Amino acid sequence: MKNLLITGGAGFIGSNYIIDMLKKHTNYSIVNLDILTYAGNLSNLSEIEKDSRYTFIKGSINNLELVSYILHDYKIDAIVNFAAESHVDRSILGPDIFVETNVKGTSTLLEAAREYGIEKFLQVSTDEVYGSLGDDGKFTENTHISPNSPYSASKAGADMLVRSYYKTFKFPALITRCSNNYGPYQFPEKLIPLMIKNAREDKPLPVYGTGKNIRDWIHVLDHCTAIDLVLHNGEIGGIYNIGGENEWRNIDIVKEILKLLDKPESLIKFVTDRPGHDFRYAIDPSKIKKELGWKPKYNFSDGLKETIKWYKASQKWVGDCTSGAYKNYYDKMYHGR
């Protein structure tokens, strides 16, 4: 494989993955297909946008004609599907777009890829498809699917479609399910970058409920490394859980950020919990460790400090996200190409 189609590559994880892949695989070419919703930020990719191995195409994964054109004209060998609506709160307010993008969009990609004869198709999913854990236990690849939000239900639906193509058509599919990511280029509506931003500006830090919900955190570059391994060495038809084995209560994450920024805990503001808020996620990554030799590079203490440092040094990026100025990047850099 040397020609990859990365969908949703202007988002947080997708952009980190593209940069990481071009560094690791100097003979690879990547086409990035992204419709540029609010979470798509092309400035994330400014360091490689003039690389001859990289091509950006603005468009929807629901556009079968466009996807088919890309597969044929760019001689695509493999697809990694990051494209998704991914914010739980937004899915509660408006589920339809989540079904449209996450389910129908994945279906369109699968059919185009099957028609073309793609070598591999990797579906990037989430641990949220498993639902919620109690105080004990961890999600394994055999855990029953039990999504609790329109977002996680749409991702579960997409996973089932991918699995069905493998079972029915012997389609070369792979699925990864990851825990919460953190790191550079994460849109400031998510927990860690929002808390960093508000703390630095001495604004209230909104925490749902009592803040005791627990998440398993992994650095985005550790996630990217895992996806790379699964793409190249994973067993076709396989599911691989990717987790940092690094559980934190939300309130403790917030307090740690305040501590590292030397800000008072009085900035914390507890807000009404969201409907269907899952209590705890925890991933058992034993399979990917054993079969593919993966292990996370970042410990959370260093990774969080590095992330805070990145956001402090990237105030223009943060400001452009807040003001919406990042939306003009496409017209500025790509208009007329």
Beta strands, then each sheet from edge to edge (+ up, - down):
strand 1: 3-7
strand 2: 29-34
strand 3: 54-58
strand 4: 78-81
strand 5: 120-126
strand 6: 173-178
strand 7: 180-182
strand 8: 205-208
strand 9: 214-219
strand 10: 239-242
strand 11: 247-249
strand 12: 268-271
sheet 1: 3+ 2+ 1+ 4+ 5+ 6+ 10+
sheet 2: 7+ 9+ 11-
sheet 3: 8+ 12+
end
